[in-house]
Amino acid sequence: MTEINEYISYPNISELLQLPILKSCTLLAGEEYLDNHISGINLSDTPEYQLWLQPYEILVTSCFSIHQDAQALSSFIPTLAGKEISAVFIKPHQYLHQIPDYMITQAQQLHLPLIELPPTIRFSAITKAVSDEIMRRHTLTLNNVISVNRVLTEIIINGAGLPEIARMISNLTGSSVLISDIMNGRQVCQISPSDEKTFLGMAWQEQTEALMSGSRIHNIQIDNTIFGYLYLYGNDYVTYLDTEILKQILHTIPLEITREHSIHATLNNNLSQFILHLFSDRIVDEDWESTRAQQLGFSVKDTHIIGLMKEGKRPGYDDSICEFHRSLLFNNMKSRFVHAGIKIHVVNTDTGHIIVLTLPQKQNLINLYKQIEDFARTLSLNYAALEVKIGLSRPHEGISGMIQGKREADIAFQASCHSKQDLLIFDHLGILRFIYSDNPEYEISNFIQENLKELADISQPRNIELLRTLECYLDNQGNLKRISEELYTHYNTITYRLKTIQKLLDKDLHKSTDRFQLNLALRLFHSTVHPEAFFSSSP
């Protein structure tokens, strides 16, 4: 890689005094302000000198036009300070003979460097030396702008990504860098050696938040299109980074962002359209749809959880913070699932996002739900600029399973929107699934089938017998003596039936949640199917 030279666009007073021609000067005041940069030199010995001064210039003068005017001399230093010049160089010997003490005091009080020139120095020599130094630095600046442009463009064309770009910017500035790519939902940070102790031991989320809060923010923008944000940590980077180079960087980063976006956009868009097709169109041939999915790198035969998500801006946060939190949310969400071995695809819609999670073959569901709920607890804390609502389905296989998952995610999402919880999982909704469903009858039928399973088939006498036993168990709070008396059945037979029920239904009758689910399923079964004979407690 081409080496980028460190430079400063304009010299400061301290550096100016190191020039050979100015080494014999005497600093009289303002020694603490020698870091003032200068943009030019002004030679003025007219009474109207103040009309021609510009901020950040140095004034070189003999005070010829005012040396006999006591009032003009007394207001000279305050006038210069008011014009925000960087320093004043006075050659006193011919007219003033000696710089008055009150001028030195004024300069010290007004933070204006005051330098006395030796009698032999020529103003033309000073002008040439200062102009040459400024020109040298401008030439170096131009070379660096061209060099940065070439290097950035080369590394992007050669396939370098945001991490390499962030590393280069950090090297240029000496600062820690965070690049937020809002088009692709990525964040990359590069911690500089000088900041390593500051960020030591921080988790990535904590690190990025701290870096962002202590940075100057620059839009990565071309015309009216914002591609993301560049965060430069601390305030010292302006010493090393010229405005023109910063502009060059901000106009070059979109090349990488656009390239990354175009690589994945077509494939992601085709997959998104396919998923929307599954959820909105009538599926006639599942085998054909499965083949089409495989061509897009997606398997409908895998186990999937479907989610619906919507995030909105909270009052009191500006757009840049909101966009950063949105990008951070999607980046962290993707990272969390990928780290857990779960593939994630996000489909953007007019009303929010459809999330498709593809689970590995042996996924511990309890563990997964815990991870998801742990993530949900961080939403309001880590993404305070956003109000997030998420609804997730249960795991399902195949195309029909995905369609069922979308229906469940819809219900969980609606329940989340009407509650204080940021995320709800369909499996944990209970009777809320009936309340928020567009088709309660369908959900009730599913709920009965999920809980009673094969016992819902009352054409089988054995199932009726087991359902009677289950109802009696629940009505009598598990009192085996009463159950035996009501069913006119031996105690040991009742015990055997209860073990069979628990095995068939995969439920634990000692757990209150399982008893509630079964009781509700029985009551709904009774009200929808009307199996009066089965519910009769007579033998």
ROTIVO-718861 format. One record per residue (C-alpha): x, y negated, z. Coordinates in nm, 2 decimals. Layout:
N
[atom [X, Y, Z]]
...
END
This chain:
539
[atom [0.00, 0.00, 0.00]]
[atom [0.12, -0.35, -0.08]]
[atom [0.24, -0.53, 0.24]]
[atom [0.03, -0.82, 0.35]]
[atom [0.23, -1.11, 0.50]]
[atom [0.12, -1.27, 0.82]]
[atom [0.09, -1.65, 0.77]]
[atom [-0.07, -1.97, 0.89]]
[atom [-0.22, -2.19, 0.62]]
[atom [-0.11, -2.52, 0.78]]
[atom [0.19, -2.58, 1.00]]
[atom [0.14, -2.71, 1.36]]
[atom [0.33, -2.99, 1.52]]
[atom [0.57, -2.75, 1.70]]
[atom [0.66, -2.59, 1.37]]
[atom [0.70, -2.93, 1.20]]
[atom [0.95, -3.04, 1.47]]
[atom [1.16, -2.73, 1.37]]
[atom [1.22, -2.87, 1.02]]
[atom [1.58, -2.98, 0.98]]
[atom [1.49, -3.34, 0.91]]
[atom [1.28, -3.37, 1.23]]
[atom [1.50, -3.19, 1.47]]
[atom [1.65, -3.52, 1.60]]
[atom [1.31, -3.66, 1.69]]
[atom [1.21, -3.72, 2.06]]
[atom [0.88, -3.59, 2.19]]
[atom [0.74, -3.86, 2.43]]
[atom [0.39, -3.73, 2.51]]
[atom [0.14, -3.45, 2.43]]
[atom [0.38, -3.16, 2.47]]
[atom [0.08, -2.94, 2.56]]
[atom [-0.09, -3.00, 2.23]]
[atom [0.19, -2.91, 1.98]]
[atom [-0.03, -2.63, 1.84]]
[atom [-0.24, -2.90, 1.66]]
[atom [-0.23, -2.80, 1.29]]
[atom [-0.18, -3.07, 1.02]]
[atom [-0.34, -3.10, 0.68]]
[atom [-0.14, -3.39, 0.55]]
[atom [0.08, -3.69, 0.61]]
[atom [-0.02, -4.06, 0.61]]
[atom [0.23, -4.34, 0.58]]
[atom [0.06, -4.66, 0.69]]
[atom [0.19, -5.00, 0.81]]
[atom [-0.11, -5.22, 0.73]]
[atom [-0.34, -5.39, 0.98]]
[atom [-0.63, -5.18, 0.85]]
[atom [-0.45, -4.85, 0.90]]
[atom [-0.75, -4.69, 1.07]]
[atom [-0.95, -4.71, 0.74]]
[atom [-0.72, -4.46, 0.57]]
[atom [-0.68, -4.19, 0.84]]
[atom [-0.83, -3.85, 0.82]]
[atom [-0.87, -3.58, 1.09]]
[atom [-0.57, -3.34, 1.13]]
[atom [-0.33, -3.57, 0.95]]
[atom [-0.01, -3.70, 1.10]]
[atom [0.06, -4.07, 1.09]]
[atom [0.42, -4.19, 1.03]]
[atom [0.47, -4.56, 1.10]]
[atom [0.70, -4.84, 1.22]]
[atom [0.41, -5.05, 1.35]]
[atom [0.54, -5.34, 1.13]]
[atom [0.19, -5.49, 1.07]]
[atom [0.09, -5.49, 1.44]]
[atom [0.41, -5.52, 1.64]]
[atom [0.35, -5.89, 1.73]]
[atom [-0.03, -5.83, 1.81]]
[atom [-0.05, -5.72, 2.18]]
[atom [-0.42, -5.64, 2.15]]
[atom [-0.37, -5.43, 1.83]]
[atom [-0.08, -5.25, 2.00]]
[atom [-0.29, -5.17, 2.32]]
[atom [-0.57, -5.02, 2.10]]
[atom [-0.34, -4.84, 1.86]]
[atom [-0.32, -4.50, 2.04]]
[atom [-0.69, -4.49, 2.14]]
[atom [-0.78, -4.57, 1.78]]
[atom [-0.56, -4.28, 1.65]]
[atom [-0.71, -4.04, 1.90]]
[atom [-1.06, -4.14, 1.80]]
[atom [-0.97, -4.06, 1.44]]
[atom [-0.87, -3.70, 1.55]]
[atom [-0.53, -3.71, 1.39]]
[atom [-0.29, -3.44, 1.50]]
[atom [0.01, -3.65, 1.60]]
[atom [0.18, -3.99, 1.55]]
[atom [0.54, -4.04, 1.46]]
[atom [0.68, -4.39, 1.53]]
[atom [1.01, -4.54, 1.42]]
[atom [1.04, -4.83, 1.67]]
[atom [1.39, -4.96, 1.63]]
[atom [1.34, -5.23, 1.37]]
[atom [1.02, -5.39, 1.50]]
[atom [0.90, -5.25, 1.83]]
[atom [1.26, -5.19, 1.95]]
[atom [1.12, -4.95, 2.21]]
[atom [0.78, -4.77, 2.23]]
[atom [0.59, -4.93, 2.53]]
[atom [0.53, -4.71, 2.84]]
[atom [0.16, -4.77, 2.82]]
[atom [0.15, -4.62, 2.47]]
[atom [0.32, -4.31, 2.61]]
[atom [0.07, -4.29, 2.90]]
[atom [-0.23, -4.34, 2.67]]
[atom [-0.10, -4.06, 2.43]]
[atom [-0.06, -3.83, 2.73]]
[atom [-0.41, -3.90, 2.86]]
[atom [-0.57, -3.87, 2.52]]
[atom [-0.39, -3.54, 2.43]]
[atom [-0.21, -3.69, 2.13]]
[atom [0.14, -3.59, 2.06]]
[atom [0.36, -3.90, 2.03]]
[atom [0.70, -3.85, 1.87]]
[atom [0.98, -4.11, 1.84]]
[atom [1.18, -4.11, 1.51]]
[atom [1.55, -4.18, 1.50]]
[atom [1.66, -4.51, 1.33]]
[atom [1.84, -4.34, 1.04]]
[atom [1.55, -4.13, 0.92]]
[atom [1.38, -4.22, 0.59]]
[atom [1.00, -4.20, 0.55]]
[atom [1.03, -4.06, 0.20]]
[atom [1.24, -3.77, 0.33]]
[atom [0.97, -3.69, 0.60]]
[atom [0.70, -3.70, 0.34]]
[atom [0.89, -3.46, 0.11]]
[atom [0.97, -3.22, 0.39]]
[atom [0.61, -3.21, 0.52]]
[atom [0.46, -3.19, 0.18]]
[atom [0.70, -2.91, 0.08]]
[atom [0.61, -2.71, 0.39]]
[atom [0.24, -2.75, 0.33]]
[atom [0.28, -2.65, -0.03]]
[atom [0.49, -2.35, 0.07]]
[atom [0.22, -2.23, 0.30]]
[atom [-0.06, -2.29, 0.04]]
[atom [0.14, -2.08, -0.21]]
[atom [0.18, -1.81, 0.05]]
[atom [-0.19, -1.83, 0.12]]
[atom [-0.27, -1.79, -0.25]]
[atom [-0.03, -1.50, -0.28]]
[atom [-0.20, -1.34, 0.02]]
[atom [-0.55, -1.39, -0.12]]
[atom [-0.44, -1.23, -0.45]]
[atom [-0.27, -0.95, -0.26]]
[atom [-0.57, -0.88, -0.03]]
[atom [-0.80, -0.88, -0.33]]
[atom [-0.57, -0.63, -0.52]]
[atom [-0.52, -0.41, -0.22]]
[atom [-0.88, -0.39, -0.11]]
[atom [-1.00, -0.33, -0.47]]
[atom [-0.73, -0.06, -0.52]]
[atom [-0.81, 0.13, -0.20]]
[atom [-1.18, 0.12, -0.27]]
[atom [-1.14, 0.24, -0.63]]
[atom [-0.92, 0.52, -0.51]]
[atom [-1.19, 0.64, -0.28]]
[atom [-1.11, 0.47, 0.05]]
[atom [-1.41, 0.43, 0.29]]
[atom [-1.51, 0.19, 0.56]]
[atom [-1.26, 0.34, 0.82]]
[atom [-0.96, 0.25, 0.59]]
[atom [-1.10, -0.10, 0.52]]
[atom [-1.16, -0.16, 0.89]]
[atom [-0.81, -0.05, 0.97]]
[atom [-0.67, -0.29, 0.70]]
[atom [-0.87, -0.58, 0.83]]
[atom [-0.76, -0.50, 1.19]]
[atom [-0.40, -0.50, 1.07]]
[atom [-0.45, -0.84, 0.89]]
[atom [-0.62, -1.01, 1.18]]
[atom [-0.46, -0.84, 1.48]]
[atom [-0.82, -0.81, 1.61]]
[atom [-1.05, -0.52, 1.68]]
[atom [-1.30, -0.48, 1.40]]
[atom [-1.66, -0.35, 1.37]]
[atom [-1.82, -0.31, 1.02]]
[atom [-2.19, -0.25, 1.02]]
[atom [-2.32, -0.11, 0.69]]
[atom [-2.70, -0.17, 0.70]]
[atom [-2.75, -0.02, 0.35]]
[atom [-2.63, 0.32, 0.45]]
[atom [-2.68, 0.31, 0.82]]
[atom [-2.31, 0.33, 0.92]]
[atom [-2.09, 0.16, 1.17]]
[atom [-1.71, 0.19, 1.18]]
[atom [-1.49, 0.03, 1.44]]
[atom [-1.11, -0.01, 1.46]]
[atom [-0.96, -0.10, 1.80]]
[atom [-0.64, -0.30, 1.77]]
[atom [-0.34, -0.20, 1.99]]
[atom [-0.38, -0.53, 2.19]]
[atom [-0.74, -0.43, 2.28]]
[atom [-0.68, -0.06, 2.37]]
[atom [-0.68, -0.13, 2.74]]
[atom [-1.00, -0.33, 2.72]]
[atom [-1.20, -0.05, 2.56]]
[atom [-1.02, 0.24, 2.73]]
[atom [-1.26, 0.50, 2.86]]
[atom [-1.57, 0.36, 2.70]]
[atom [-1.81, 0.58, 2.51]]
[atom [-1.87, 0.50, 2.15]]
[atom [-2.20, 0.33, 2.21]]
[atom [-2.07, 0.12, 2.50]]
[atom [-1.76, 0.04, 2.30]]
[atom [-1.96, -0.10, 2.00]]
[atom [-2.19, -0.30, 2.22]]
[atom [-1.89, -0.46, 2.40]]
[atom [-1.71, -0.52, 2.08]]
[atom [-2.02, -0.68, 1.92]]
[atom [-2.09, -0.91, 2.22]]
[atom [-1.73, -1.04, 2.22]]
[atom [-1.70, -1.10, 1.84]]
[atom [-1.76, -1.36, 1.58]]
[atom [-2.02, -1.23, 1.33]]
[atom [-1.98, -1.27, 0.95]]
[atom [-2.24, -1.17, 0.69]]
[atom [-2.12, -0.93, 0.43]]
[atom [-2.32, -1.09, 0.16]]
[atom [-2.33, -1.16, -0.21]]
[atom [-2.58, -1.42, -0.33]]
[atom [-2.89, -1.35, -0.12]]
[atom [-2.82, -0.98, -0.06]]
[atom [-2.68, -0.88, 0.28]]
[atom [-2.49, -0.56, 0.28]]
[atom [-2.40, -0.56, 0.65]]
[atom [-2.20, -0.75, 0.91]]
[atom [-1.83, -0.79, 1.00]]
[atom [-1.75, -0.83, 1.37]]
[atom [-1.41, -0.97, 1.46]]
[atom [-1.34, -0.93, 1.82]]
[atom [-1.20, -1.23, 2.02]]
[atom [-1.13, -1.59, 1.91]]
[atom [-0.76, -1.57, 1.82]]
[atom [-0.80, -1.41, 1.48]]
[atom [-0.84, -1.76, 1.31]]
[atom [-0.47, -1.80, 1.37]]
[atom [-0.39, -1.52, 1.14]]
[atom [-0.68, -1.50, 0.90]]
[atom [-0.73, -1.78, 0.64]]
[atom [-1.08, -1.87, 0.53]]
[atom [-1.01, -1.78, 0.17]]
[atom [-0.89, -1.43, 0.27]]
[atom [-1.19, -1.38, 0.49]]
[atom [-1.41, -1.47, 0.20]]
[atom [-1.23, -1.23, -0.02]]
[atom [-1.27, -0.95, 0.24]]
[atom [-1.64, -1.02, 0.28]]
[atom [-1.69, -1.01, -0.10]]
[atom [-1.49, -0.69, -0.15]]
[atom [-1.65, -0.47, 0.12]]
[atom [-1.98, -0.45, -0.07]]
[atom [-1.79, -0.26, -0.34]]
[atom [-1.75, 0.03, -0.10]]
[atom [-2.10, 0.00, 0.05]]
[atom [-2.26, -0.01, -0.30]]
[atom [-2.04, 0.29, -0.41]]
[atom [-2.14, 0.49, -0.10]]
[atom [-2.51, 0.40, -0.15]]
[atom [-2.51, 0.50, -0.52]]
[atom [-2.34, 0.84, -0.45]]
[atom [-2.62, 0.95, -0.21]]
[atom [-2.91, 0.73, -0.34]]
[atom [-3.02, 0.95, -0.63]]
[atom [-3.00, 1.28, -0.44]]
[atom [-3.16, 1.14, -0.13]]
[atom [-3.43, 0.97, -0.33]]
[atom [-3.51, 1.29, -0.52]]
[atom [-3.52, 1.49, -0.20]]
[atom [-3.74, 1.22, -0.03]]
[atom [-3.98, 1.23, -0.33]]
[atom [-4.00, 1.61, -0.30]]
[atom [-4.08, 1.60, 0.07]]
[atom [-4.35, 1.33, 0.01]]
[atom [-4.49, 1.56, -0.26]]
[atom [-4.51, 1.85, -0.02]]
[atom [-4.70, 1.63, 0.23]]
[atom [-4.94, 1.46, -0.01]]
[atom [-5.01, 1.70, -0.30]]
[atom [-5.18, 2.03, -0.32]]
[atom [-4.92, 2.31, -0.33]]
[atom [-5.01, 2.58, -0.58]]
[atom [-4.69, 2.79, -0.62]]
[atom [-4.47, 2.80, -0.31]]
[atom [-4.20, 3.01, -0.49]]
[atom [-4.16, 2.75, -0.76]]
[atom [-4.15, 2.47, -0.50]]
[atom [-3.89, 2.67, -0.30]]
[atom [-3.67, 2.69, -0.62]]
[atom [-3.70, 2.32, -0.68]]
[atom [-3.60, 2.25, -0.32]]
[atom [-3.29, 2.46, -0.35]]
[atom [-3.18, 2.26, -0.65]]
[atom [-3.19, 1.95, -0.42]]
[atom [-2.98, 2.13, -0.16]]
[atom [-3.28, 2.19, 0.07]]
[atom [-3.44, 2.52, 0.19]]
[atom [-3.81, 2.52, 0.27]]
[atom [-3.77, 2.86, 0.42]]
[atom [-3.57, 2.73, 0.71]]
[atom [-3.72, 2.63, 1.04]]
[atom [-3.81, 2.26, 1.05]]
[atom [-3.93, 2.00, 1.29]]
[atom [-4.11, 1.71, 1.13]]
[atom [-4.11, 1.36, 1.29]]
[atom [-4.28, 1.03, 1.23]]
[atom [-4.10, 0.71, 1.34]]
[atom [-4.15, 0.34, 1.34]]
[atom [-3.94, 0.07, 1.48]]
[atom [-4.03, -0.30, 1.51]]
[atom [-3.85, -0.61, 1.62]]
[atom [-3.90, -0.72, 1.98]]
[atom [-3.96, -1.09, 2.05]]
[atom [-3.66, -1.29, 2.15]]
[atom [-3.40, -1.12, 1.93]]
[atom [-3.25, -1.27, 1.61]]
[atom [-3.24, -1.08, 1.28]]
[atom [-2.87, -0.99, 1.29]]
[atom [-2.90, -0.82, 1.63]]
[atom [-3.22, -0.65, 1.52]]
[atom [-3.05, -0.52, 1.20]]
[atom [-2.74, -0.41, 1.40]]
[atom [-2.96, -0.21, 1.65]]
[atom [-3.16, -0.06, 1.37]]
[atom [-2.84, 0.06, 1.19]]
[atom [-2.69, 0.17, 1.52]]
[atom [-3.01, 0.37, 1.60]]
[atom [-3.01, 0.57, 1.28]]
[atom [-2.64, 0.62, 1.29]]
[atom [-2.65, 0.75, 1.65]]
[atom [-2.96, 0.96, 1.58]]
[atom [-2.79, 1.13, 1.28]]
[atom [-2.47, 1.18, 1.47]]
[atom [-2.65, 1.34, 1.77]]
[atom [-2.84, 1.59, 1.56]]
[atom [-2.54, 1.67, 1.33]]
[atom [-2.33, 1.73, 1.64]]
[atom [-2.59, 1.97, 1.76]]
[atom [-2.58, 2.16, 1.43]]
[atom [-2.91, 2.03, 1.31]]
[atom [-2.95, 1.88, 0.96]]
[atom [-3.15, 1.56, 0.94]]
[atom [-3.31, 1.38, 0.64]]
[atom [-3.49, 1.05, 0.68]]
[atom [-3.76, 0.96, 0.43]]
[atom [-3.84, 0.59, 0.42]]
[atom [-4.21, 0.50, 0.37]]
[atom [-4.41, 0.18, 0.36]]
[atom [-4.53, 0.24, 0.72]]
[atom [-4.22, 0.39, 0.88]]
[atom [-4.00, 0.70, 0.84]]
[atom [-4.06, 1.07, 0.81]]
[atom [-3.78, 1.27, 0.98]]
[atom [-3.71, 1.62, 0.87]]
[atom [-3.49, 1.83, 1.11]]
[atom [-3.36, 2.16, 0.98]]
[atom [-3.28, 2.39, 1.27]]
[atom [-3.01, 2.66, 1.28]]
[atom [-3.14, 3.02, 1.30]]
[atom [-3.08, 3.07, 1.67]]
[atom [-3.19, 2.74, 1.82]]
[atom [-3.28, 2.72, 2.19]]
[atom [-3.60, 2.52, 2.18]]
[atom [-3.60, 2.43, 2.55]]
[atom [-3.25, 2.30, 2.51]]
[atom [-3.34, 2.11, 2.19]]
[atom [-3.64, 1.94, 2.36]]
[atom [-3.42, 1.84, 2.65]]
[atom [-3.16, 1.68, 2.41]]
[atom [-3.44, 1.50, 2.22]]
[atom [-3.60, 1.37, 2.55]]
[atom [-3.25, 1.26, 2.67]]
[atom [-3.21, 1.06, 2.35]]
[atom [-3.55, 0.91, 2.39]]
[atom [-3.46, 0.77, 2.73]]
[atom [-3.18, 0.57, 2.58]]
[atom [-3.40, 0.39, 2.32]]
[atom [-3.51, 0.09, 2.53]]
[atom [-3.17, 0.05, 2.69]]
[atom [-2.94, 0.09, 2.39]]
[atom [-3.16, -0.06, 2.12]]
[atom [-3.32, -0.34, 2.32]]
[atom [-3.40, -0.54, 2.00]]
[atom [-3.63, -0.27, 1.87]]
[atom [-3.96, -0.12, 1.98]]
[atom [-3.94, 0.24, 1.87]]
[atom [-4.22, 0.50, 1.86]]
[atom [-4.16, 0.86, 1.76]]
[atom [-4.38, 1.17, 1.73]]
[atom [-4.23, 1.52, 1.67]]
[atom [-4.39, 1.84, 1.57]]
[atom [-4.31, 2.19, 1.69]]
[atom [-4.07, 2.41, 1.48]]
[atom [-4.23, 2.57, 1.17]]
[atom [-4.10, 2.78, 0.88]]
[atom [-4.19, 2.75, 0.51]]
[atom [-4.39, 2.50, 0.32]]
[atom [-4.71, 2.56, 0.50]]
[atom [-4.52, 2.52, 0.82]]
[atom [-4.38, 2.19, 0.71]]
[atom [-4.73, 2.07, 0.62]]
[atom [-4.86, 2.18, 0.96]]
[atom [-4.56, 2.00, 1.12]]
[atom [-4.65, 1.68, 0.95]]
[atom [-5.00, 1.71, 1.09]]
[atom [-4.86, 1.76, 1.44]]
[atom [-4.61, 1.48, 1.41]]
[atom [-4.90, 1.25, 1.31]]
[atom [-5.09, 1.33, 1.62]]
[atom [-4.78, 1.30, 1.85]]
[atom [-4.69, 0.97, 1.69]]
[atom [-5.04, 0.83, 1.74]]
[atom [-5.03, 0.94, 2.10]]
[atom [-4.69, 0.77, 2.14]]
[atom [-4.83, 0.44, 2.00]]
[atom [-5.11, 0.45, 2.26]]
[atom [-4.88, 0.53, 2.55]]
[atom [-4.58, 0.38, 2.72]]
[atom [-4.36, 0.66, 2.61]]
[atom [-4.12, 0.60, 2.31]]
[atom [-4.13, 0.96, 2.20]]
[atom [-4.38, 1.24, 2.23]]
[atom [-4.35, 1.60, 2.12]]
[atom [-4.66, 1.78, 2.00]]
[atom [-4.58, 2.08, 2.22]]
[atom [-4.61, 1.86, 2.53]]
[atom [-4.94, 1.69, 2.44]]
[atom [-5.19, 1.93, 2.59]]
[atom [-5.55, 1.80, 2.53]]
[atom [-5.41, 1.47, 2.39]]
[atom [-5.37, 1.65, 2.06]]
[atom [-5.75, 1.67, 2.03]]
[atom [-5.80, 1.30, 2.12]]
[atom [-5.56, 1.16, 1.86]]
[atom [-5.63, 1.41, 1.58]]
[atom [-5.82, 1.30, 1.27]]
[atom [-5.97, 1.65, 1.27]]
[atom [-6.03, 1.76, 1.63]]
[atom [-6.22, 2.08, 1.52]]
[atom [-5.91, 2.20, 1.33]]
[atom [-5.68, 2.13, 1.63]]
[atom [-5.92, 2.30, 1.87]]
[atom [-5.92, 2.61, 1.65]]
[atom [-5.54, 2.60, 1.63]]
[atom [-5.51, 2.55, 2.01]]
[atom [-5.74, 2.86, 2.07]]
[atom [-5.54, 3.07, 1.83]]
[atom [-5.20, 2.96, 1.97]]
[atom [-5.30, 3.05, 2.33]]
[atom [-5.53, 3.35, 2.29]]
[atom [-5.35, 3.50, 1.99]]
[atom [-5.49, 3.84, 1.90]]
[atom [-5.73, 3.84, 2.19]]
[atom [-5.94, 3.58, 2.00]]
[atom [-6.05, 3.87, 1.77]]
[atom [-6.35, 3.99, 1.97]]
[atom [-6.45, 4.25, 1.72]]
[atom [-6.21, 4.47, 1.91]]
[atom [-6.36, 4.60, 2.24]]
[atom [-6.02, 4.61, 2.41]]
[atom [-5.98, 4.24, 2.35]]
[atom [-6.32, 4.16, 2.51]]
[atom [-6.22, 4.36, 2.81]]
[atom [-5.89, 4.17, 2.85]]
[atom [-6.06, 3.83, 2.80]]
[atom [-6.32, 3.92, 3.07]]
[atom [-6.03, 4.01, 3.30]]
[atom [-5.85, 3.69, 3.22]]
[atom [-6.15, 3.47, 3.28]]
[atom [-6.23, 3.64, 3.61]]
[atom [-5.87, 3.60, 3.72]]
[atom [-5.88, 3.23, 3.65]]
[atom [-6.22, 3.18, 3.81]]
[atom [-6.10, 3.35, 4.13]]
[atom [-5.76, 3.19, 4.15]]
[atom [-5.59, 3.53, 4.11]]
[atom [-5.76, 3.70, 4.40]]
[atom [-5.73, 4.06, 4.29]]
[atom [-5.99, 4.19, 4.55]]
[atom [-6.26, 3.96, 4.42]]
[atom [-6.17, 4.03, 4.05]]
[atom [-6.19, 4.40, 4.12]]
[atom [-6.53, 4.36, 4.29]]
[atom [-6.68, 4.14, 4.01]]
[atom [-6.56, 4.36, 3.73]]
[atom [-6.64, 4.69, 3.92]]
[atom [-6.29, 4.80, 3.82]]
[atom [-6.01, 4.95, 4.03]]
[atom [-5.74, 4.73, 4.17]]
[atom [-5.46, 4.91, 3.98]]
[atom [-5.65, 4.88, 3.65]]
[atom [-5.68, 4.50, 3.70]]
[atom [-5.31, 4.48, 3.77]]
[atom [-5.23, 4.67, 3.45]]
[atom [-5.46, 4.45, 3.24]]
[atom [-5.30, 4.13, 3.37]]
[atom [-4.95, 4.26, 3.28]]
[atom [-5.08, 4.34, 2.93]]
[atom [-5.24, 3.99, 2.89]]
[atom [-4.92, 3.82, 2.99]]
[atom [-4.71, 4.03, 2.75]]
[atom [-4.96, 3.98, 2.46]]
[atom [-4.99, 3.60, 2.51]]
[atom [-4.64, 3.53, 2.62]]
[atom [-4.77, 3.35, 2.93]]
[atom [-4.69, 3.36, 3.30]]
[atom [-5.01, 3.36, 3.51]]
[atom [-4.81, 3.24, 3.81]]
[atom [-4.73, 2.91, 3.63]]
[atom [-4.99, 2.64, 3.67]]
[atom [-4.92, 2.49, 3.32]]
[atom [-4.98, 2.83, 3.16]]
[atom [-5.30, 2.89, 3.36]]
[atom [-5.43, 2.54, 3.26]]
[atom [-5.36, 2.61, 2.89]]
[atom [-5.53, 2.95, 2.90]]
[atom [-5.83, 2.82, 3.10]]
[atom [-5.88, 2.53, 2.85]]
[atom [-5.84, 2.77, 2.55]]
[atom [-6.10, 3.01, 2.71]]
[atom [-6.35, 2.72, 2.76]]
[atom [-6.30, 2.59, 2.41]]
[atom [-6.34, 2.94, 2.27]]
[atom [-6.66, 2.98, 2.46]]
[atom [-6.80, 2.65, 2.33]]
[atom [-6.70, 2.71, 1.97]]
[atom [-6.74, 3.08, 1.92]]
[atom [-7.03, 3.15, 2.17]]
[atom [-6.93, 3.51, 2.26]]
[atom [-7.20, 3.53, 2.53]]
[atom [-7.15, 3.91, 2.57]]
[atom [-6.78, 3.87, 2.64]]
[atom [-6.83, 3.60, 2.91]]
[atom [-7.09, 3.80, 3.10]]
[atom [-6.93, 3.92, 3.42]]
[atom [-7.13, 4.24, 3.43]]
[atom [-6.95, 4.56, 3.33]]
END
